[in-house]
């Protein structure tokens, strides 16, 4: 086994996010369709006698928002593996972040998924796929999808992941992180509840998005994109609505808030259209990242 393992995990976009009214336990039932895009975090785990956690972040990532103590989800992943196997799980771990923090792109979940795979391989724990998925679900609703990648249907709180077929269609996206701070996911859900008193306990079904993905037609998918949290996010941050209008006016097939926001993503017709839109948005002073998908879930970059 190598004494240094690098694992890469992708950001996610919710192509459909249906949200039901809160259950007795406070959680909202979800029906969502995930897709993975080529915007990544890497987790590098190196053999060491004690645990340490470091960070290397892209210029557009708010590094100050990433804790490097035991509250980081990567540390939680290590504790979960240790509890499962009954052995210490220690390593020198560095997160290289290319996914914006608190942006609705599941960057923390990507880190957790990459850490589970990296630490399992580094320490030769031979954790089963079932156990990895179970631990992932305990760590967070989006972590199982970060392991799987591709397209998938998520139910429950989003943690019950069923892979969907992947066609030959490559989807091109422009990802625009917020430069004025994140949106608290609990705050967005609370505002959703305030805007939707007495909401149906059943989330809106993802049928239209699933059918559009199967057709391989990007324009059909653009028409089907749906996010029940978008109205709440835009009400809290009206600038997101203005950004969506700007992107759609400059050629995007559709703009949508990603998850609970505040990142906005634009589906484009092809690579040239995505690069052209990104250029317009960059000239407007925004960070605009071009990414395609779907891509693989957490996977080895180097190491055995």
Secondary structure as the mmCIF struct_conf table of DSSP 4:
data_model
#
loop_
_struct_conf.conf_type_id
_struct_conf.id
_struct_conf.beg_label_comp_id
_struct_conf.beg_label_asym_id
_struct_conf.beg_label_seq_id
_struct_conf.end_label_comp_id
_struct_conf.end_label_asym_id
_struct_conf.end_label_seq_id
BEND BEND1 UNK A 3 UNK A 3
STRN STRN1 UNK A 4 UNK A 22
TURN_TY1_P TURN_TY1_P1 UNK A 24 UNK A 25
BEND BEND2 UNK A 26 UNK A 26
HELX_LH_PP_P HELX_LH_PP_P1 UNK A 27 UNK A 27
STRN STRN2 UNK A 28 UNK A 46
BEND BEND3 UNK A 49 UNK A 50
STRN STRN3 UNK A 52 UNK A 57
TURN_TY1_P TURN_TY1_P2 UNK A 59 UNK A 60
BEND BEND4 UNK A 61 UNK A 61
HELX_RH_3T_P HELX_RH_3T_P1 UNK A 63 UNK A 65
BEND BEND5 UNK A 66 UNK A 66
BEND BEND6 UNK A 69 UNK A 69
TURN_TY1_P TURN_TY1_P3 UNK A 70 UNK A 71
BEND BEND7 UNK A 72 UNK A 72
HELX_RH_AL_P HELX_RH_AL_P1 UNK A 73 UNK A 85
TURN_TY1_P TURN_TY1_P4 UNK A 86 UNK A 86
BEND BEND8 UNK A 87 UNK A 87
STRN STRN4 UNK A 92 UNK A 97
BEND BEND9 UNK A 99 UNK A 99
HELX_LH_PP_P HELX_LH_PP_P2 UNK A 100 UNK A 100
TURN_TY1_P TURN_TY1_P5 UNK A 101 UNK A 102
BEND BEND10 UNK A 103 UNK A 105
HELX_RH_AL_P HELX_RH_AL_P2 UNK A 107 UNK A 122
TURN_TY1_P TURN_TY1_P6 UNK A 123 UNK A 124
HELX_RH_AL_P HELX_RH_AL_P3 UNK A 129 UNK A 139
TURN_TY1_P TURN_TY1_P7 UNK A 141 UNK A 142
HELX_RH_AL_P HELX_RH_AL_P4 UNK A 143 UNK A 148
STRN STRN5 UNK A 149 UNK A 149
BEND BEND11 UNK A 150 UNK A 150
STRN STRN6 UNK A 151 UNK A 155
TURN_TY1_P TURN_TY1_P8 UNK A 156 UNK A 159
STRN STRN7 UNK A 160 UNK A 164
BEND BEND12 UNK A 168 UNK A 168
HELX_LH_PP_P HELX_LH_PP_P3 UNK A 169 UNK A 170
STRN STRN8 UNK A 171 UNK A 176
BEND BEND13 UNK A 179 UNK A 180
HELX_RH_AL_P HELX_RH_AL_P5 UNK A 185 UNK A 195
BEND BEND14 UNK A 196 UNK A 196
TURN_TY1_P TURN_TY1_P9 UNK A 197 UNK A 198
BEND BEND15 UNK A 201 UNK A 202
HELX_LH_PP_P HELX_LH_PP_P4 UNK A 203 UNK A 205
HELX_RH_AL_P HELX_RH_AL_P6 UNK A 207 UNK A 215
TURN_TY1_P TURN_TY1_P10 UNK A 216 UNK A 216
HELX_RH_AL_P HELX_RH_AL_P7 UNK A 218 UNK A 224
STRN STRN9 UNK A 226 UNK A 227
TURN_TY1_P TURN_TY1_P11 UNK A 228 UNK A 229
HELX_RH_AL_P HELX_RH_AL_P8 UNK A 230 UNK A 236
HELX_RH_AL_P HELX_RH_AL_P9 UNK A 238 UNK A 249
TURN_TY1_P TURN_TY1_P12 UNK A 250 UNK A 251
BEND BEND16 UNK A 253 UNK A 253
STRN STRN10 UNK A 254 UNK A 257
TURN_TY1_P TURN_TY1_P13 UNK A 259 UNK A 260
BEND BEND17 UNK A 261 UNK A 262
STRN STRN11 UNK A 264 UNK A 268
BEND BEND18 UNK A 269 UNK A 270
HELX_RH_AL_P HELX_RH_AL_P10 UNK A 271 UNK A 283
TURN_TY1_P TURN_TY1_P14 UNK A 284 UNK A 285
STRN STRN12 UNK A 289 UNK A 293
STRN STRN13 UNK A 296 UNK A 296
BEND BEND19 UNK A 297 UNK A 298
STRN STRN14 UNK A 299 UNK A 302
#
